[in-house]
């Protein structure tokens, strides 16, 4: 059974986590969305890539979350989330997803 590529799941985790926290005013709920998508993508990356690549992609996902906060002070909240999401999804596509399609 085919699985959804990891890039849109990572994007959904970052965008969805932020949107959930912002619109519900519940940061823990947003964190749960972020963590769920991060867990799914990490498991996919472990299966589809090397342990080193899976670790690097997971670190990218977590770093993107952390980097969005100071970046938001310069760009604004939504643009910051969009930038880190694009970078993370791009890395997931290049290092994991495109290999399974090409």
Order of alpha helices (4+ residues) and beta strands (2+ residues): alpha-alpha-alpha-alpha-alpha
